[in-house]
């Protein structure tokens, strides 16, 4: 409705700090939950399961069931959702992106609140309302539920493989090109930008890229990364879509997913695509280059032997991924510019084969 404001869902619990895995029970106890079901990603229960169980039982909250998310098949997740007993009043997801996506979709189907406990920072999914599941073998984005709470233990994030941190970095810097794309769409009368969502998304990425650090395992660096990825989730909730944190660079990553047998981590693909699109847009590419160099992102990508030809193919497919949008990559001339950058750019020539 024209001129109306809208209600947004934001997490009621947001705890980001060291050692939080020990205090999950006392954190959720204050919200009066009585009976919970917990779902762990593969291999995660062995690492943190006992500590989490103990912390919840110690405060008198019942654990109805403990499950493991072994795949993210849409139908399988739906069946699991309706096996949850009716007296459960909270779902908890612990793990990487897949576990969180599965639980947030179950929460959406059952109209239950859920707590997101990410064990890595590979993207902003732990804080967003969308879920990425597989439907007939293909990754599909589905509406889900914004987390009731987000609990992050910096020590756990620090212990995850570095590739997940690089992926989070790539996903976050993409706000810069995504916001430029969104403004471009508005300038071309294709959409109306939500100024408040833009402000949150800008604050998220600018706060992060200005953070001083010695290594990507610094506590402050990881806290800034988590905080900023969380703000991404809120900016998308405000906008009612993914535009504040997802533009042409995300379409390129989705295009890679559509034909690569084994795609790389989403945020890693997005980070390279962000660099390419910043050059196409001629927008803040020096800042993006500095972040990706200083964090070691480019050095990590060089070890993956990703192919220039794959990115050129992805750039061609990208506009068809979301034909209803109008980003820089939806302009035919820019597709050719992007392909030329992939071929000729000095940095890309060092990190792609």
Phi, psi and omega per residue, in radians:
X1 nan 2.304 -3.101
X2 -1.058 2.396 3.042
X3 1.345 0.024 -3.109
X4 -1.632 2.686 2.999
X5 -1.638 2.951 3.131
X6 -2.343 2.691 3.123
X7 -1.395 2.483 3.091
X8 -2.157 2.588 3.101
X9 -1.678 2.116 3.037
X10 -2.179 2.655 -3.096
X11 -1.032 2.429 3.073
X12 -1.448 -0.474 3.111
X13 -2.011 2.266 3.016
X14 -2.486 1.791 -3.115
X15 -2.154 1.940 3.110
X16 -2.153 2.002 -3.113
X17 -3.069 3.121 -3.119
X18 -1.414 2.403 3.032
X19 1.347 0.206 -3.071
X20 -1.099 -0.400 -3.093
X21 -1.062 -0.478 -3.136
X22 -1.337 -0.313 -2.967
X23 -2.056 0.313 -3.085
X24 -1.021 -0.733 -3.139
X25 -0.994 -0.895 -3.088
X26 -1.206 -0.471 3.112
X27 -1.213 -0.756 -3.092
X28 -1.485 -0.309 -3.118
X29 -1.065 -0.650 -3.068
X30 -1.127 -0.275 3.136
X31 -1.688 0.191 2.959
X32 1.181 0.435 3.064
X33 -1.302 2.534 -3.043
X34 -1.956 -0.613 -3.017
X35 -2.525 2.187 -3.016
X36 -2.194 2.727 2.934
X37 -2.065 2.363 -3.074
X38 -2.024 2.375 3.105
X39 -2.169 2.204 -3.121
X40 -1.875 2.574 2.959
X41 -1.223 2.916 -3.104
X42 -1.058 2.259 3.090
X43 1.387 -0.051 -3.052
X44 -1.452 -0.593 -3.137
X45 -1.026 -0.732 -3.120
X46 -1.039 -0.547 -3.106
X47 -1.443 -0.796 -2.975
X48 -2.252 -0.081 -3.000
X49 -0.982 -0.862 -3.075
X50 -1.103 -0.733 3.136
X51 -1.079 -0.767 -3.106
X52 -1.165 -0.790 3.108
X53 -0.979 -0.885 -3.081
X54 -1.048 -0.772 -3.094
X55 -1.110 -0.603 -3.140
X56 -1.349 -0.782 -3.127
X57 -1.142 -0.581 -3.120
X58 -1.092 -0.405 -3.128
X59 -1.774 0.188 3.043
X60 1.457 0.284 3.064
X61 -1.599 2.327 3.122
X62 -1.382 2.514 3.009
X63 -1.861 1.949 -3.090
X64 -1.259 -0.764 -3.131
X65 -2.779 2.736 3.063
X66 -2.191 2.169 -3.121
X67 -2.185 2.928 3.076
X68 -2.126 2.341 3.088
X69 -1.553 1.886 -3.103
X70 -1.752 -0.389 3.022
X71 -2.628 2.961 -3.094
X72 -2.092 0.696 3.088
X73 -1.241 2.242 -3.069
X74 -0.915 -0.832 -3.093
X75 -1.185 -0.752 -3.139
X76 -1.078 -0.715 3.129
X77 -1.138 -0.681 3.105
X78 -1.067 -0.746 3.121
X79 -1.111 -0.807 3.121
X80 -1.004 -0.707 -3.090
X81 -1.035 -0.711 -3.065
X82 -1.550 0.083 2.972
X83 -1.617 -0.124 -3.136
X84 -1.248 2.187 -3.135
X85 -1.034 2.629 -3.069
X86 -1.171 -0.351 -3.104
X87 -1.520 0.013 3.080
X88 -1.311 2.275 -3.118
X89 -2.011 0.099 3.102
X90 -2.758 2.412 2.995
X91 -1.881 2.531 3.106
X92 -2.210 2.246 3.076
X93 -1.964 2.220 -3.111
X94 -2.179 2.115 3.097
X95 2.573 -2.726 3.126
X96 -1.472 -2.851 -3.057
X97 -1.015 -0.703 -3.068
X98 -1.127 -0.809 -3.124
X99 -1.087 -0.763 -3.123
X100 -1.141 -0.759 3.131
X101 -1.053 -0.754 -3.129
X102 -1.082 -0.799 -3.079
X103 -1.231 -0.676 -3.135
X104 -1.175 -0.513 3.096
X105 -1.317 -0.650 3.053
X106 -1.092 -0.721 3.127
X107 -1.083 -0.691 3.120
X108 -1.121 -0.797 -3.121
X109 -1.130 -0.664 -3.059
X110 -1.669 0.030 -3.130
X111 0.955 0.780 3.139
X112 -2.000 2.596 2.999
X113 -1.236 2.683 3.057
X114 -2.469 2.648 3.112
X115 -1.860 2.291 3.140
X116 -1.756 2.087 3.098
X117 -2.122 1.485 -3.110
X118 -1.271 2.499 3.080
X119 -1.834 0.020 3.048
X120 -2.662 2.929 -3.090
X121 -2.074 0.867 -3.038
X122 -1.267 -0.389 3.064
X123 -2.865 -3.047 -3.086
X124 -1.558 0.183 -3.078
X125 -1.043 -0.502 -3.103
X126 -1.171 -0.250 -3.089
X127 -2.055 -0.025 -3.020
X128 -1.795 2.958 -3.090
X129 -1.561 -0.279 -3.100
X130 -1.489 2.709 3.072
X131 -2.198 2.393 3.095
X132 -1.824 1.852 -3.132
X133 -2.080 2.990 3.070
X134 -1.757 2.331 3.096
X135 -2.208 2.024 -3.046
X136 0.923 0.734 3.047
X137 1.449 -0.109 -3.111
X138 -1.943 2.434 3.100
X139 -1.141 2.284 -3.106
X140 -2.337 2.388 3.092
X141 -1.522 2.249 -3.107
X142 -2.215 2.627 3.053
X143 -1.177 2.481 3.120
X144 -2.464 -2.334 -2.991
X145 -2.378 2.358 3.017
X146 -1.149 2.386 -3.123
X147 -1.031 2.465 2.986
X148 -1.211 -0.591 -3.139
X149 -2.595 2.658 3.058
X150 -2.242 2.141 3.123
X151 -2.154 2.093 -3.095
X152 -2.169 2.282 3.049
X153 -1.809 1.945 -3.098
X154 -0.998 -0.613 3.138
X155 -1.147 -0.595 3.094
X156 -1.204 -0.796 3.127
X157 -1.036 -0.720 -3.122
X158 -1.109 -0.562 -3.103
X159 -1.415 -0.193 -3.141
X160 -1.313 2.717 3.098
X161 -0.960 2.522 -3.058
X162 -1.051 -0.448 -3.109
X163 -1.017 -0.530 -3.141
X164 -1.255 -0.575 3.082
X165 -1.198 -0.769 3.104
X166 -1.038 -0.698 3.127
X167 -1.091 -0.745 3.092
X168 -1.089 -0.699 3.100
X169 -1.059 -0.816 -3.138
X170 -1.082 -0.711 -3.132
X171 -1.173 -0.613 -3.074
X172 -1.349 -0.772 -3.114
X173 -1.114 -0.345 -3.138
X174 -1.119 -0.306 3.061
X175 -0.945 -0.593 -3.062
X176 -1.106 -0.869 -3.141
X177 -1.317 -0.592 -3.132
X178 -1.091 -0.780 -3.141
X179 -1.135 -0.632 3.108
X180 -1.162 -0.677 3.065
X181 -1.101 -0.735 -3.094
X182 -1.120 -0.747 3.093
X183 -1.117 -0.676 3.107
X184 -1.049 -0.735 3.099
X185 -1.083 -0.751 3.139
X186 -1.150 -0.740 3.129
X187 -1.052 -0.517 3.131
X188 -1.651 0.298 3.054
X189 1.036 0.558 -3.130
X190 -1.756 -0.285 -3.110
X191 -2.799 3.046 3.012
X192 -2.111 2.159 -3.120
X193 -1.328 2.461 3.033
X194 -1.607 1.921 -3.019
X195 -1.090 -0.583 -3.121
X196 -1.223 -0.713 3.086
X197 -1.097 -0.670 3.100
X198 -1.084 -0.786 -3.124
X199 -1.031 -0.804 -3.118
X200 -1.122 -0.788 -3.124
X201 -1.102 -0.730 3.117
X202 -1.113 -0.817 3.130
X203 -1.022 -0.710 -3.115
X204 -1.038 -0.918 -3.051
X205 -1.292 -0.655 -3.101
X206 -1.195 -0.668 3.078
X207 -1.068 -0.719 -3.100
X208 -1.208 -0.855 -3.032
X209 -1.202 -0.258 3.112
X210 -1.662 0.003 -3.115
X211 -1.275 2.209 3.086
X212 -1.454 2.473 -3.115
X213 -2.697 2.735 3.028
X214 -1.688 -0.757 3.063
X215 -2.398 2.846 -3.131
X216 -1.288 -0.047 3.060
X217 -1.687 0.068 3.079
X218 -1.067 2.430 3.136
X219 -0.986 -0.800 -3.096
X220 -1.120 -0.737 3.134
X221 -1.045 -0.803 -3.117
X222 -1.182 -0.649 3.113
X223 -1.146 -0.743 3.106
X224 -1.080 -0.727 3.133
X225 -1.071 -0.834 3.137
X226 -1.116 -0.819 -3.132
X227 -1.030 -0.763 -3.083
X228 -1.233 -0.672 3.074
X229 -1.129 -0.607 3.084
X230 -1.138 -0.741 3.098
X231 -1.088 -0.572 3.045
X232 -0.994 -0.828 -3.140
X233 -1.018 -0.701 -3.126
X234 -1.236 -0.665 3.135
X235 -1.107 -0.644 3.122
X236 -1.243 -0.619 3.080
X237 -1.112 -0.726 3.127
X238 -1.114 -0.779 -3.100
X239 -1.245 -0.451 -3.055
X240 1.389 0.149 3.065
X241 -2.781 -3.120 -3.017
X242 -1.586 0.034 -3.002
X243 -0.961 -0.629 -3.120
X244 -1.144 -0.274 -3.093
X245 -2.320 0.241 -3.055
X246 -2.669 1.974 3.110
X247 -2.243 -2.475 -3.096
X248 -1.013 -0.622 -3.103
X249 -1.098 -0.607 3.093
X250 -1.264 -0.606 3.113
X251 -1.141 -0.623 3.090
X252 -1.132 -0.744 3.101
X253 -1.102 -0.770 3.111
X254 -1.098 -0.617 3.099
X255 -1.129 -0.738 3.073
X256 -1.036 -0.757 3.121
X257 -1.013 -0.553 -3.023
X258 -1.282 -0.362 -3.115
X259 -2.250 -0.274 3.109
X260 -1.338 2.385 3.095
X261 -1.139 -0.779 3.094
X262 -2.229 1.594 3.096
X263 -1.169 2.783 3.026
X264 -1.421 3.061 3.083
X265 -0.961 2.438 -3.086
X266 -0.850 -0.890 -3.077
X267 -1.177 -0.475 3.085
X268 -1.193 -0.821 3.104
X269 -1.090 -0.743 -3.128
X270 -1.100 -0.703 -3.130
X271 -1.061 -0.763 3.108
X272 -1.152 -0.759 -3.140
X273 -1.119 -0.570 3.085
X274 -1.120 -0.768 3.106
X275 -1.046 -0.804 3.138
X276 -1.054 -0.842 -3.067
X277 -1.219 -0.522 3.095
X278 -1.136 -0.577 3.079
X279 -1.261 -0.674 3.099
X280 -1.121 -0.788 -3.115
X281 -1.301 -0.309 -2.996
X282 0.963 0.820 -3.015
X283 -2.358 1.988 3.033
X284 0.910 0.520 -3.105
X285 -1.228 -0.429 3.095
X286 -1.185 -0.730 3.121
X287 -1.121 -0.782 -3.131
X288 -1.109 -0.751 3.110
X289 -1.032 -0.805 -3.116
X290 -1.044 -0.806 -3.116
X291 -1.100 -0.800 -3.079
X292 -1.227 -0.478 3.058
X293 -1.367 -0.853 -3.033
X294 -1.127 -0.594 -3.133
X295 -1.360 -0.276 -3.058
X296 1.577 0.128 -3.129
X297 -0.997 -0.868 -3.114
X298 -1.065 -0.735 3.133
X299 -1.066 -0.695 3.110
X300 -1.123 -0.796 -3.116
X301 -1.039 -0.631 -3.130
X302 -1.043 -0.440 -3.128
X303 -1.391 -0.189 -3.009
X304 -1.572 -0.259 3.137
X305 0.986 0.748 3.062
X306 -1.276 2.673 -2.948
X307 -1.828 2.412 3.051
X308 -1.017 -0.753 -3.095
X309 -1.053 -0.628 3.116
X310 -1.132 -0.727 -3.141
X311 -1.194 -0.627 3.102
X312 -1.144 -0.712 3.083
X313 -1.115 -0.738 -3.124
X314 -1.109 -0.678 3.126
X315 -1.092 -0.639 3.118
X316 -1.225 -0.656 -3.109
X317 -1.355 -0.526 -2.964
X318 -0.816 -0.812 -3.094
X319 -1.061 -0.494 -3.102
X320 -1.396 -0.218 3.133
X321 -1.146 -0.762 3.057
X322 -2.333 1.426 -3.070
X323 -1.149 -0.301 3.141
X324 -1.371 -0.224 3.109
X325 -1.597 2.944 3.128
X326 -2.461 1.294 3.128
X327 -1.596 3.138 3.110
X328 -0.989 -0.592 -3.077
X329 -1.332 -0.202 3.074
X330 -1.387 -0.117 3.075
X331 -1.635 2.102 -2.991
X332 -0.940 -0.732 -3.132
X333 -1.035 -0.641 -3.120
X334 -1.242 -0.483 3.059
X335 -1.077 -0.756 -3.140
X336 -1.189 -0.681 3.105
X337 -1.095 -0.770 3.137
X338 -1.058 -0.750 3.138
X339 -1.115 -0.659 3.121
X340 -1.166 -0.711 3.099
X341 -1.064 -0.772 3.141
X342 -1.034 -0.673 -3.126
X343 -1.296 -0.673 -2.885
X344 -1.900 -0.323 -3.055
X345 -1.116 2.374 -3.055
X346 -1.110 -0.802 -3.121
X347 -1.140 -0.797 -3.122
X348 -1.102 -0.557 3.120
X349 -1.178 -0.428 3.120
X350 -1.481 -0.539 -2.989
X351 -1.827 -0.298 3.079
X352 -1.954 2.665 -3.118
X353 -1.852 nan nan
